[in-house]
């Protein structure tokens, strides 16, 4: 039976006193957020494969077993970190589309700007979202929903332009053309491969202008 020491003497406690208290929804959400913050930093710095649950626990000052109350294993933590990134990414782009005044082209420019801003404001999250291979990601519904929401925002802004007859080509395909161009420039910048007159703040507008000239026709007011 479990016991504790008091003034050199043993006294017995009921086993129930050692049972962890039930966790509220807020407790769970708060801890998961703290752990995801730590995991995002460590995964991005060292690589997910190199980081252990023990290191994650130590980084936030809890016992090595505590994370298992909230996540089944490290792979689930990685999926949660990435899902959070995609969710925030989608929210940024949706807000840019919703809150920007003007016509569809003005809104499209705002979405592109929001994409670039998110990547450079959150480089660790962005890298984990797009530059990592997680073969098990399809096993996590929250991840799947967040990733699809993010992907949808990267083509949704072109639909009104296409509906107005001002877009040459399929909006999904054109959206992926913009996405590939932006993402490539961002990753080259984040990995230090750009320089001189070809920094991302110069390269991305040039890419957008070139693609826009090829796919947009006339005035796009809707």
N, C-alpha and C positions, 0 to 999 in steps of 0.2 A: 504494500500500500504506500502511496506517496507520502512523504513527510517533509517538514521544513525544520530548520534549526532556530531556536529562540533562547538566547542566553545559555548556550551550551547544551540545552536539553532538546530531545526530539519531541515533537507533538505531531499528531496525525491530522491531515486534512481530508475532507471527502474528495473522492475522485472528481466530482462535478466541478470543484473549484479550479481544476486544471483545463477544463474544456474552453476553448476560445469562444468569446462572445459572438453571437450571430452578426454578420456584416450587413449593414443597411445598403441600399442601392447607392447612396451618396458615398459611403465608405469604399465600395467597390470601384465606383467611377473615379474617385479621387486617387486611389492607389494605382489603378490602371494608367491614369494619366501621368503620374509621377514615374512609373516604371517605363512607360513609352517615351517620355522625355529623355530619360537616361539611356534607354536602348537606342534611340535615334542617334544620339551623340556617339555612343560606343560602336554601334554597327557601322556608322559612316566612317569613323576614324580607323577602325581596326578590321572591318569586314565581319559580317554576321557569323561566319564559321569560326572565327577566332575568339569570339566573345562567349563566355560561359554564364550560366544562370548565377553562379556564385559571384562573379564579377558584377553582374547587374544588381544583385541584392546588396553587395557591399557599397555600390555607388550611391544607393539611397538609404543606407544605414539600417537594413533589415537582415534577418537571418537567411541563410541560403534556401531554406524550405518555404519561406513566405511567398515568393512569387507563384508557387504551385497552387496556392489557394485561389489564384486569379486566372492563371493560364496553365494549360495542360503541359506545355513544353516550350522550348525556345522558338521553335518554328511558328507557334501560335502568336508569340510576342512580335516576331518579325512581320507577320501578316497584319497584326493590329497596328503596328507603326506605319506600315505602308498604306493601309486602309485610311488611317487618320490623315495622312498626307494627301491622298486622292480626294478625300472629303473636303478638306480645306482648299485644295486647288479648285475643285468644282465651285465651291462657294464664292471664291474670288472672281472667277470668270462670270458666274451668273450675276453677281452683284454689278460687275462692270457693264454687262449687257442691260440690266434692268435700270440702272441709275444714270446712265449716260444719255443726255439729251441729243437730239438731232436725228438724222436719217440712219438707215441701216448701215451705211458705210462708216459713219461716225461711231456707231456701236461696235462694228467689227474691229475698227482700230483700237477701241477701248479694250476689247477682249484680248487682242494680241498684246497690248501693253500690260494688261493684268497678268497674262501668262508669263511674260518676261520678268515682271516685277516679282511674282511669286518665286520663280526659280532662283533669282539672285538674293531675295530676302530669306529664303529657306533652302540653301544649297544642299544641306545634309538630307532633308526630307525629299527634295527633288531627286537627288542621286539614288536614294533607296527606292523611290517610286519607279523610276524608269531604267536605271542602270544596274539592275540586279536580276538574277535568274532564280526564281523560287518555284520549283516544279510543283509544289503542293498548293499553290495559291488558290486553285479551283476548289479546294476543300473548305474554304472559309467564306461563307455567304456574305458576311459584312464586307470583306475585301472585294468580292465580286461586284456587289452593288456600288461600292464607292468608286471602283475603277471604271465601271460602265457609266456612272454619272459624270465622271471626269471626261471620259472619251466623248460622251454626248455633247458636252459643252464646247468641245473643240470643233464641232461641225454645225451645231445648232444655229449659230449666228449667221451662217450663210443662207439659210433657208428662205428668209424674207427677200433677200437679194435675188435668189433663184426664182421665187414666186413672182417677182416683178419683171422677170424676163431680162435681168441685167447680169446674169452669170452664164458664162460659157462652160458647160460641163456639169457633171454630177456634183452636187454640193458636198456629198460625203467624200468623194475622191479629191475634190479641190481642198476641202478642209484638211485632209491628210497631207496634201502637198504643202500647205502652210505649216502644218504641225511638224513635218519632217524637216523643213527648212529652219524653223525656229529652234527646234530641239537640237539639231546638229550644231548650230551656232552657239547655243547655250553650253552644250557639253564641251565644245572646243575651248570656250572661254573658261569654264570651270576647271578644266584640266591644264590650263596654261598654254594652249596651243595657238592662240591668236596673239597678235602683237602689231605694233606699228600703226598703220592706217586701217587695219582690219579688225579692230576690237569689236566686240559684240554690239555696242551701241551704234556703231557705224554699219556693220555688216547686216544686222537684222532689218533695219529700215530699207536698205538697198535690196535685200531679198524680197521683202514685202512689196516694194514698188514694182519690182520686175515681174513677180507672179501676178500681182493685181492688174498690171497692164495687159497681161495675157488672158486673164479670165473675166475681168469686169468690163461691161460695156455701158457707155452713156451714164446718165444720171441715175442714181439708185434710190431716190426718195420713194418711200412706200406709204 
